[in-house]
Amino acid sequence: MPEPSARDREKAADLEAQFASYRLVDALERGWTITFKCQYCGTGKTWHRDTMLGRARKFLGLTMAQIQGRVVCPRCPGHLPAMSFSGALEPADRETSRAKVAALLLDAGLHPSDYGYGWRGEPIRRD
């Protein structure tokens, strides 16, 4: 099978406009699992909530398009991985989801206001 061209790799890496504009903290709020697949060697990796709040916490404020441009394959020097997510596009109860992610950020030692989760006059519930 022939090696994909640079244009084929660009097409495979293209993100849907709405997904590309979401920040990683938005993915955390929605409970998504983000999957990366290297277009050169086929290595895949997955970011769950623990990874987002751990090793990938420096990316929380970045959009998916920005993250895609910065992530490098752990096995080869490949850039622009194909990205996808699993989970609901919008949370069922937005206010509860926002409160839970604010609590998660606090528990991780991060300031929720740095990511747009500000004070709304009600205390954050830790259910």
QUIDA-V165476 format. One record per run of one state. SS is the DSSP state (A for helix, B for strand, O for the rest). FROM is the first residue (numbers start at 1). TO is the last residue. If there is no record, write none. Layout:
# QUIDA-V165476
SS/FROM/TO
SS/FROM/TO
This chain:
# QUIDA-V165476
O/1/5
A/6/13
O/14/16
A/17/21
O/22/22
B/23/23
A/24/30
O/31/32
B/33/37
O/38/43
B/44/47
O/48/48
A/49/53
O/54/56
A/57/59
O/60/62
B/63/63
A/64/70
O/71/81
B/82/86
O/87/93
A/94/107
O/108/111
A/112/115
O/116/127
